[in-house]
Amino acid sequence: MNNSRAKNKILSALGVLAAGALTLSMAACAGGGGTGGDSADGAADETKIVLGADDGTEQHWTILKDKLAEEGIELEVRTITDAVQLNQGVQDGELDVNLFQHLIFLSDFNVNSGGTLVPVGATAVYPLALYSEQYKSVEEIPEGATVALPNNPTNLARALLNLQRADLLELKDGGDAFSTEADITSQKIEILPVDSNQTVTALKDGSAQAAIVNNTQAQKGGLGDDLIIFKEDLDNPELAPYINAFVVKDENKDDPRWEKLIEAYRSPEVEKAVTELNQGNLQFKGDWTAADLQKELTGLEDKLRAQQ
């Protein structure tokens, strides 16, 4: 299969598989017509926000609720563990806004599911690091060693780019956020694509001598930072597609509630809680404006359409 066909085949599956660290069990949005953010006459209720997240029990949500309450806004956080439902909920109006995804995942939803969602505020970039219990550095990895990496397309491409930066393989034309295994032109190691939830398992059961693991799975699997042998530079502009953001429907992007929501999220108290949750493995991107994010998203969508 040529590179173009391989990419198209994998990209078409993104909407289902690219959930990253999300657990793919179904949790439907609470039913009923319209969101809690709508008043009886259908107009936006500026005193309430219904937000979808993959885990609404985390401490920072409680802090965020308190912050917004001071502004006269009630925040309802709904836990929905299915990534597609999180976006469809906003698209259908069951949710006002969601926070769980980076821009590359959002671009796929819009292109392949007919979405009209846009980012209105940046949160952070989270690392996708290379871990090993056998080797202390990338240089120690021997020829032919097996490296596990997530098989969902967005994280697969990002993992391949990381392995290229670590000089363990090379990608055609330098690779990009849509690269696949078919783009590998040379490699020092053997790659083992597995479900994101199995990357830690592959490392611990010996089927891989190293593994690229997302931050959430590393924490769940008990992998400490001492096992990281290669880590992304979160200042690298090439990581722009992986900035996480608050996402709303395009027609609602100018709603004044988002400014208050984002301001509250960027408070020292909320950012401290998010930092502690992720053990410091993140970089906030508060300097990115909504316009910056939307421009990046448009570029990703255009590239994705061109490759299909």
N, C-alpha and C positions, 0 to 999 in steps of 0.2 A: 504494500500500500504506500502511495507517495505521501510526502509530508502534508500536502494540502488536504488530501482525503482523511488522513489520520487526525489532523487538527479538527476538521469539521465533525468527524464522528465523535470525538471526545467533547468538543465544545457544546454539541447538542445535548449532552448529558449533564452540563454544568448545573442547570436549574435544580436537578435532583441531588447531585453528588457533592456540590461544592460547599457544603455546610461547614468545612473547617473543623473547629472543635465542637460544633453543635451535636447533640444527641438527636438522632433522626426518628424519635418516636413522635407520634402525632398528638398534638394538643390543639384542638380547634379553638378559634376565637370565640368568645362569648357571643351568643347569637343575638338577633334582634336587628331592626333596621336602624342604621346610623350609629355613630359612636357616642360615648358618654360626653364627648366634646361638642355635641350638637344640642341646641335648645329645641323646644317643642315646635317652633316654627321653621326648623331646618337650618337656621343661621348658626354660625360657629359660636359656641359658648366659651367666652374668653376666661371663664373662671375654672375650667377643668381641662386636663389633658389626659388622654388615654394612650399609654405608651406600651408597645410590645417589646419584650426582651426574652432572651433564651433562659435567663435565670433572674426572676424578679425578687428573689429572697436575699440577695447580697446586700451587705450593709450600706453601701453607698446610695442605694435606692431610698432607704429610710431617711438618710441625711438630705438627699435631694428633695424628697417630699416635704420635709420640714422647711427647707429653704424656700420652696415655691409657695408653701402655705403663708409665709411671711409676706409674699407678694399678692396674696389673695387668690392663688391658683391651687386647685386640688389636683394632685397627680395620682392617677391610677396606673399601676404597673401590672400588666398581664404577662404571665410566663407562658411562652409558646415555644416548644422545643423543636418544631419543624421550621426550617429556614424559609421554605417556599411559602408556608402559611403566614410567616411574619411579614413578608412582603405583600402577599395577596391581601392580607388584612388591611394594610394601609391603602392598597389599590382599590379595594372594595368599600372603604370607609368604615370598617369595623374598628380600626385603630386610627388615631390621629398621626402617630409618628412611631418609628421603631429605632432601636439601637442594638445592632449585633453584627453588622457586616462591613466589609471594606468595599472600596469603589469598584474593584474588578468583579466582585460577585454581583453588585448592583447592576453593573453594565450588562451582565448576562441576563438577568431577570428582565430588564427593559427590552433588550433585543429579541430574546427568544420567547418571552411570555407576553409581549405587547404592553409592558409596563410604562408608566409615565411618572416614575418616582425620581426625586432629586435629593441630593444632600443639602442640608441647610446649616450644618455646623460640624466641624471636625472634633474628634476626641483624641485618639492616639494611634500609634503604630506599635504592634506587638511582634516580638522576634520569632523567627523560625530558625532554631539553632540546631547544630550538629552535635550529638552526644555520643560518647563512647565510654564503656566501662573497661575496655582493654587497652586503649591508647590514650596518651596524654596530649598528643598534638596531631594535627593533620599530617604532618611529615612522617609520623610513625605508621600511618595506615599503609599496609603492604599492597603490592600489585595484586589485583584480583579479589581483594577483600569485598565483602557484601555490605552494602549500605541500604537500610530500609528508608523509605520515604512515603509520605501520604499519597494515595492514588487518586484523590479527588482533583480534578483538573487545575483549579486555581492554586492549590498548595503544591501540586506536582510541578507546575511550571516554576513556581517560586523556589522550590527545593532544588530543581535542576540549575537555576541561576546561582543559588548558593554554592552548589557543588562546583560550578564553573569558577566562581570567585575563589574557592578553596583550591583551585588547580587540580581537581580530581576528574574533570571531564571538560569537553568543549562542545559548544552548541553552534549550529549553523548561523552565520551572520551575527554571532554574539547572543542570540536568543532574545526572548521578550516575555511579557506576562502571559503569553498564550503558547509557549513552547511545550512540546511533548517529547516523549522518548524518541520519536522518529527524527528529531532535530539533533540528536547526539552525533557528532562527527568523530570523536575520539574519546576514550575513557580509560582511566587507570583502575577503576573499581567496577564491580557488578552492582547494579541497582535492583532493589526488591520493592516494587510498589505494593503497599498494603493499605487497608483501611486505616484512617487516622487513629482510630482507637486501638490499633494493633501495632503501632510503631514502637511503643515502649515494650510490648510483649516480645516483638522480634529481637529487640536488643537484649532482653533479659533471658530469653530461652536459647540464645546462641545462634539463631538463624541469621542474624546480622551482627557484624562486628562494630557497626556504628549505625546511627539512625538520625534522621532529621525529624524533629518532634515539635509540634506547636506548643506554645507556652502553657495552655490549659492542660493538655495531655501530660506534659512533663510534670506539672504539679500533682496531678491525680496519680501519676505513676511513681512518684517519689524520686524523680530525677533532680538532683541538686545542681546548682550552677558550677560546682566543681567538676562535673562530668562534661561540661561544654568544651568542645575543642575547636569550634568555629562558630562565630556569631556575626550576624549582619550588623553593618554600621547603620543605625537607625537615622542618621543624618543624610544618608545616601538619597539623592533625589529620585533614583530609580525605584524607590519604594513608595512613591506617591500612589500607585494603584492600590496599595494595601493600607491606606489611611482609613480608619473606621469613622463612621459619621452618623449623625441623626438624619433620618430619611423621612420625607413626607411626599405627598402627592404634589405634582408640579403646580396644579391650580391653587394649592394652599401655601406655596412657598413663602409668600409675603405676610403670612399671619404673624402679628406681633407677639404671640405666645412663644414663638421659637427663640426670640432674642432673650426672653426671661429664662427659658429652659436652659439655654446654652450658658448664659451668665451664671446661673446657679450651679450647673455642672462644673464650671471652671473655677468654682470657689475653692479656697485652700482645703476646706474640710472634705469636700467630695473627692478632690484629686488625691488627697492623702489616703482616703479609704480605698480608692481604686489602685493606687500604688502599692499599698499593703497587700491587697488581694492578689496582685500579680507579682509580688515579691520584688518590686522595683524593675521588672523586666518589661518596660514600655517606654515610649517617649510621647509626651503630649504634643499635639500639633495645633495649638491654639492660634498660631499665626496664619493658619489657612482660613481664608474667608469663604463664605458660601459661594461667591463668584468663582474663586479659585477651584473649589471642589467641583462645581458644575462644569467648568471648562475642562478639567481633567476627565470627568465622567464622559463628556461629549466625545473627547478624543478616543477614549477606550471603546465607546460604542461604535464609532466610525471604523475603528480598526477591526473590531469583531465582525461587523457587517461585511467588510472588505474581504475577510478571510473565509466567509461562508459561501 
